[in-house]
């Protein structure tokens, strides 16, 4: 299945800004992160089709996944 992936800020380093990826049917957001070599701890917010998503959320054809890094500061 085709999935659109958008990476933001530091998650783009060494990767891409926006890309269409081919993933196996039944993959979840967690599977996507693993395939991109992005540790779950580095993710601050996940959006699936513009809505907040959990790691276990299943992906569907033509889904749009936006991944934002965790922010630090104080």
Order of alpha helices (4+ residues) and beta strands (2+ residues): beta-beta-alpha-beta-beta-beta
